Amino acid sequence: MFGVFPLALKTALHKRMDDAIPYLDLAAQMRPLRRDIDAAIARVLDQCAFCLGPEVAQFEKEFARLCGAKHAVAFNSGTSALHVAMILLNIGAGDDVITTPLTFAATSWAISYVGARPVYVDIEDATFNLDPSRVEKAISLRTKAILPVHLYGHPCDLDPLLQICRKHNLKLVEDAAQAHGAAYRGCTVGTFGATGVFSFYPAKNLGACGEGGALVTNDAALAARARSLRDHGTTVRYFHDEIGFNYRMEGLQGAVLGVKLKHLGEWNAARRRIAHRYHELLGSTPLKLPCEAGYAQSVYHLYVVRHPRRDDLKRHLEANRIGYSLHYPLPLHLQKCYASLGYKSGDFPVAEQAARECLCLPIYPELTDAQVERVASVIQDFFETRRGTTEVGETE
Ligand SMILES: *Cc1c(COP(=O)(O)O)cnc(C)c1O
């Protein structure tokens, strides 16, 4: 079916024309923004407002508006915002929090930092997100909250989770670190639970020039306590209402994020366009492609494909100088740091299989059509070559 000659020719052509495609290209995002960012940084230098300050306050207002939240509180990272989210709900030693094993480790750190225990529940095969149908079996008298993640920018199924929370008197915190502007049934994520947490790590859909995070909520009392906790537990300087943290966002990051926030809508739209293009181009390959649930508007933080021969595909991409990444190669219940929780291989087979099979392709707003086409064409070659090999094997 796939003659040797045309394929060889195609490959030769690629070799001549190609340019390496990086997995991530932050420089491409920076170039057109550089003047605005320089000006924003200069404002902070002129004001010397380095810790919080007016630029951060302005960014908080604008970010709250984007999330449809009454309050946004800026932090020095998503991890610290998650930590404070747990404290706001008075979660501590002896408590359980139900969460997903397939996420960045910081989701579970928040639970561990307050002395509580992460209780993992397997994911849905289709969305990679916490599977609501498995949550109730994991609830015990110790359970205080559910901490789902909108993984890869795709909202998790919030309605059934909220229903479980009401029934069992639990709190919900959204880890929206990968999902700035994503929507669940038409509403932006972040305020479905008690609080929602975002990260502005540089590689996220909205990234600082350094570290940053935010907590959003519609609850004025939670927002006020979050503001106090991030600033040494103070509301009046040198009077400490409770033991707090230095989790303040830097003025420089607030100014940079203010510039970038204006572009988030167009960037997310570009990510969606690229995802749809990948979908068209890869639809005929044996890859399992990411799907968008009927309730979801994903912002495609990552474009994650799956295949049992993932490691071969990985090597093929490397040979063709196409960047890729693995999110995440080892689920949290199997990490060394959580050995004491007593989980073992096979406990969460859906997450474990996803970890073995998943591979993230380059996706960022600046990726060109030609680059997307080249990634797809290199992947098509991988499967065509493989099919050729199998056919030879079968005739022998
Ligand atoms: C990035 C990320 C975090 C942590 O955010 P930082 O800003 O890096 O501390 C937490 N959860 C998820 C799902 C993330 O992707």
The ligand as an SDF file (V2000), in Angstrom:
LIG
                    3D

 15 15  0  0  0  0  0  0  0  0999 V2000
    2.2500   23.9150   37.3210 C   0  0  0  0  0  0  0  0  0  0  0  0
    1.3250   23.1980   38.1780 C   0  0  0  0  0  0  0  0  0  0  0  0
    1.2420   23.4040   39.5590 C   0  0  0  0  0  0  0  0  0  0  0  0
    2.2420   24.2120   40.3270 C   0  0  0  0  0  0  0  0  0  0  0  0
    2.3760   25.5010   39.9560 O   0  0  0  0  0  0  0  0  0  0  0  0
    3.7650   26.2880   40.2050 P   0  0  0  0  0  0  0  0  0  0  0  0
    3.4190   27.6810   39.8150 O   0  0  0  0  0  0  0  0  0  0  0  0
    4.7860   25.6660   39.3210 O   0  0  0  0  0  0  0  0  0  0  0  0
    4.1060   26.1650   41.6370 O   0  0  0  0  0  0  0  0  0  0  0  0
    0.2620   22.7530   40.2630 C   0  0  0  0  0  0  0  0  0  0  0  0
   -0.5940   21.9190   39.6640 N   0  0  0  0  0  0  0  0  0  0  0  0
   -0.5270   21.6660   38.3450 C   0  0  0  0  0  0  0  0  0  0  0  0
   -1.5230   20.7310   37.7300 C   0  0  0  0  0  0  0  0  0  0  0  0
    0.4370   22.2860   37.5640 C   0  0  0  0  0  0  0  0  0  0  0  0
    0.4890   22.0000   36.2590 O   0  0  0  0  0  0  0  0  0  0  0  0
  1  2  1  0
  2  3  1  0
  2 14  2  0
  3  4  1  0
  3 10  2  0
  4  5  1  0
  5  6  1  0
  6  7  2  0
  6  8  1  0
  6  9  1  0
 10 11  1  0
 11 12  2  0
 12 13  1  0
 12 14  1  0
 14 15  1  0
M  END
$$$$
